[in-house]
Amino acid sequence: MTVTSSHDTTAPRTPNIAKGVLLRAAAFSFTVSLILGVTGLWQQVMPWLLILIIFYYAGPLMSWDMRHKLLPNAYTYPLAVAQAGLAAGLLVTDPILSLTGAGTEGAATHGALMLIIALAITGLLFAFALFAPVGLGDVKLLAGLSAATAYHGFEAAFISLFLGHVLALPVAYNAHRKGEKTVPMGPFLITGALLVLLFMPVRPLFF
């Protein structure tokens, strides 16, 4: 089921991206990620940091999508950039540790997975959106969400995407009955990602 939100000509003007916000988001998340990487704390802290970043943007994203069926770039772009910054910080951690002679713990692998899987999912959905009813706002949102869930591997990223669509089924069915053509997918995609991210740290307790 890929009925997603789209732009509505009657909706209010979306907020602009604040000047310098993308640079600050990238710089801050990269710096924090690198510090966690070189100090060896990334495995304990990173799973929760990914969640906190999504929570930070979840409120306005959900509100806009539920009210106007819009996902403003002012929130989707910083979310994606912040998660990419975390991935980039992990990506350079192992090379830096190798230069100092310290042992590595696979941080670069996690960083690479985050970027590669997010790019793959976003690229596929963007191509799909060219000829199918998939909102580009949802694609941009998934860039950040996929980067976060991909920290735990492709399986987690795929389950998050699948779960988001499953959660949206009742709303999509109701919208179809009313003759509506669009469904605000943002809240469900965010919820699916958060459920997966919250479950992964405690997964060893169950499996």
N, C-alpha and C positions, 0 to 999 in steps of 0.2 A: 504494500500500500504506500504510494508515494504522492498522496494529495497534500500539497504543502502551501505555505503562506506565500502571498505575492503582493506586489505593490497595488495600492488602491488609490485612484486619482482623487477620491474625496477625503482621504486621510490628511491630517495636519502635517505640516512640514517637519521633517525629522531633524534632530539636533545635529549641528556640524561637529566634526572632529576637532577637539580643542587643539590649539597650536602647541606642538611639541609633545603631545600626549603619547604618540606612538614611540618616539625616541626615548622618552622617560620610561615607558613600559618595558621596552626592549632592554635598556641599560640596567634598570633596576633588577629585572628578573634574571638577566644574564649574570650580573654581579653576585646576586644571592645564590644562584645555582653553582657558580664557580667556587664560591666560598664553601658551600656545603660539600662540593666535590673534593676539594683539596684537603678539607678537614676530616673527610671520611664520614660525615653526617648525612650524606644525601640519601642513603637507603632508609634511614629512619624518618627524615623530615619531608623529602620530596613528595611521597604519596599524598600527604596532607596539604602541602603547599599547592599542588595541582587543584585540589578540591577548593581551597580558600579562594583561589583566583576565579574559579567558576562562580562561586557564591557571590563574589564581589560584583560581578556583572549580571548575575541571574535575575535580580529584582527588576531592573529597568528593561532588560530584554523580554522577560515574561510579560511585564505590564504592557509594553508597546505591542507585542504580538497578539495578546489577548484582546486588547482594545481596538487596535487598528490593523491587525494582520500585517505588521511591518516589523522588520528587525533592523534598526538603524545601524549604519556603518560606524557611528560614534561609539558603539558598544561591541559590535562583532570584530572590528579591526583590532582594537586594543586587546581584546581577549586572545585573539589568534597570535598577535605579536608577543604578548606576555608569555604564552605557552611556548612559542618558538624560542624566546630568550632563555627559558629554562632548559630547553633541549640543547641549544647552542652551548650553554654553560657546561652541561654534562659532556657534550661532544669533545670539548677541548680539555676536559679534566685529565683524562688518562695520558695524553701526550705531555701535559705539564708535569704530571707526577713521574712519568718516565724520565724526563729530563733531570729531575731532582734525585733520581735513583730510588724513589719510593715505589712500593707495590701498587698495582692497579686493581680495581674491583669491578670493572665492567661498566663504569659510568658512561663511557663513550658509546657503548652498544645501545644503552637505553636512549641516549640522546639521538643517535642515528635512527632508531626505530620510530621515535616520536615524529621526526621530520619526514622520513620516507613514507610511513603509513599515512600520515596526515596529508601529504602531497598526493599520494595515490588516491585516497578516498575523495579528496576535494576535486582532483582532476577528473575523476570518473563521473562524479555528480555534476560537475560543471558541464561536461560534455553531454550528459543525460538531460540537463536542464535546457539545452538548446532546442530539443524537440519534444520534451515531455513537461507536464505540469509540475515542475519542481522550482520553487522560489529561489532566486539567487541569494536572498537573505539567509535562507536555510543552509545553502552551500557555504557561505562565509562563516556562519555560526559553527558549522561542522568542522571547519578548519581548526578552530581552537579546541573544540570538544574532542576531536579525533587525536590531536596532538597530545592531549592530556591522557586519554584512555590508552593510547598506544604505548605509553610508558610501561604498561603491563603486557604489551604484545598485541599482535594482530587479533587474536581471539577476543580480547577485551574490547578492542575498538569495534569489531564487528558486532559483538553482543550488544554493546551500547547503542549502536545504530539500529539494530533489529528491535531492541527493547523499546526504544523511543517510538518506533512506528506501531508496535503492538499496543502501547499505552494510548496511542492516538486513535485506535480503531473505533471505540465507542463514539467519540466526538465526530470522527469522519463519517460514520454510519448515520448519525443524527443529522449532520450537515447535508448528506446526500438526500435524505428523506425530505429535507426542507428546500431542496433545489439549490443549495449553496455550492459554489465551485471551489472555494478555498477553505483551508483549515489552518489555524495557527499552530504550526508544528514545533515552533521554538520551545515552548514550555515542556513538551514531551521529550524532545531531544535532550534538553538540559537535564530533565529528571532521569532519563535513562542513563546518561553519562555519570551523574552523581551517584546513582544506585550502584553502578559497576565500580566506580572509584571508591566508594565507601565499603564495598564488599571485599575488594581485593586485599587490603591490609589484614583483614581477619579471616581470609580464606583458609589459611593453614589450620584454623581451629575446627573446620568442618571437613576438610579433605586432606 
